[in-house]
Amino acid sequence: MSLTFTKQGVLPGFSLTLGFTVLYLCLIVLIPLSATFLKAATLGWEGFWSVITQPRVLASYRLTFGASLAGASINAVFGLLVAWVLVRYEFPGKGLIDALVDLPFALPTAVAGISLATLYSSKGWIGKLLAPYGLKITYTPLGIVVALTFIGLPFVVRTVQPILEEFEAELEEAAASLGATRWQTFTRVILPALAPGLLTGFALAFARAVGEYGSVIFIAGNIPMVSEITPLLIITKLEQYDYAGATALAVSMLVVSFLLLLTINALQRWSELRKA
Amino acid sequence: MSAIPASLHPHPAHVHTHALTEPAWVRWLLTGLALLFLIGFLFLPLAVVFGQAFSKGWSVFWEALSEENALLAARLTLITALIAVPLNMIFGIAAAWCIAKFQFPGKSLLITLIDLPFSVSPVVAGLIYVLMFGLQGWLGPWLQDHDIKLIFAVPGIVLATIFVTFPFVARELIPLMQAQGTEEEEAALVLGASGWQIFWHVTLPNIRWGLLYGVILCNARAMGEFGAVSVVSGHIRGMTNTLPLHVEILYNEYNSAAAFAVASLLACLALVTLAAKTFLEWRLINDTTTAEATGGGA
């Protein structure tokens, strides 16, 4: 079989490793995912539609996507800033800060959740500073944006950083010698080159934020119609033994995830083309 | 996240002429703004974990960690990681071997499918197993007839953890092994080595740092997973509680100092992971540059 399949089939182990890979992928990922879609299909289109258009569900979509968009946008701006500062400037502790940027990847989401909820509560170190101005973060949609900004932080930094590092100084020199100001060089020469990476990082942060659960639920307050995200609503429906409702919500989120995955793949191809 | 963040490539020497950098006050302003953002969203959240953990003194901290339910939760977390990580490691090696060393149709689809679990919400990841194996699920009635309990039990926790950590090892190894090509393995084959000998003596030494990198990231996520495990666990104390779930229970009981004590343990795991990751990225760049220098690039 390996002979018909491969052009360079000299090395052994092709059938074994491909067979195991596909089997494991089917058992762990593809069959359970398909089963979920089949379960949703038993609802019928009308049943499915009536679940995902309930007011409480629509409110959770608006909140989840709105807060994810806000978090990803904050990260696009500040992620670019952090990447810029880490690549272009020298300051003490830079190496340590560079390593710590990945903390949101490594820190369990429940830990991040209780920590952010404490930090930004009206008694917390940061919440205390904002409370006199009437700015309340915990138990409001603002708290959700804070949590989603935290978990999306590394994505933009890590996609923009390598592009900035490989950016050719000649281009900036050329722009400067043609009389461009520093700001013009940045907006017309550097930023266009960063755009694909920046967009990819933004999309990655957004995709991660949409499905996030652990870091959000402690700071959100989880009030229906106000601060209840879609993943939490899935769990609520499960706890009420509303399996059909939970499945319909899950399928709607899976479809969004798949569309985002396709978008991100396309963006990454675009970045690769830009690089080449 | 690519396997080898270019952030660790040697910095190009910048010519600091007036045309190529910003005025000093702009540099200070930008650095200050970036640090302010990182303090609010990164350093303080980390500091809060340790600050709160010791807010009621050592004895409360120690009691929270040595209490029976905490120990049982730690045990379950370790068991889960000990099953999930090796399985995903074997899968990662197998997937990287067939994808990096052979050409076949549908390869890019396979790579996309391997990455799929990363884009699925952890809550949905838990739910799909409830729909498979739960009482209302496809196999639920059959499992019940045979007195097998997967959901709200340890096997469900392990399955959900395997799902969310599924791509970690594979996605580190695939680009690394593709960059290293097949020449060394082919040379070993010509010299009469068996498949297993080739893997053990040629491939494994070449990929060891990348493999360790993937395993460490996989382990961090496996031990820290919350959403997916929360759906399938049933939250039975001392039975189906992992450390992150234990943190949630303590926090919701307003036992904040104990919750943060257990959380600080997980934060330490995250810091060790980051340190190991930084070290391995440095090693990996050495490996990749050697591979490129010897012309092994495919």
Interface residues (C-beta under 8 A of the other chain):
Chain A: S2 F5 T6 K7 Q8 G9 V10 L11 P12 G13 F14 L16 T17 L18 F20 T21 V22 Y24 L25 I28 V29 L30 I31 P32 L33 A35 T36 L38 K39 F78 L81 V82 W84 V85 L86 V87 R88 Y89 F91 I97 D98 A99 L100 V101 D102 L103 P104 F105 A106 L107 P108 T109 A110 V111 A112 I114 S115 L116 T118 L119 G124 W125 I126 V146 T149 F150 L153 P154 R158 Q161 P162 E165 E166 A169 E172 E173 A176 S177 R182 A207 V210 G211 E212 Y213 G214 F218 P231 L232 I234 I235 L238 Y241 Y243 A246 T247 A250 M253 L254 S257 F258 L260 L261 I264 N265
Chain B: M1 S2 P5 A6 S7 H9 H11 P12 H14 V15 A19 L20 T21 E22 R27 L30 T31 L33 A34 L35 F37 L38 G40 F41 L42 F43 L44 P45 L46 V48 V49 Q52 I90 F91 A94 A95 W97 C98 I99 K101 F102 Q103 F104 P105 L110 T112 L113 I114 D115 L116 P117 S119 V120 S121 P122 V123 V124 L127 I128 Y129 V130 L131 M132 G134 Q136 G137 W138 L159 I162 F163 F166 T182 E185 E186 L189 S194 G195 I198 F199 L217 A220 M223 G224 E225 F226 G227 S230 V231 L243 P244 L245 V247 E248 Y251 S256 A259 F260 A263 L266 A267 L269 A270 L271 T273 L274 A275 K277 T278
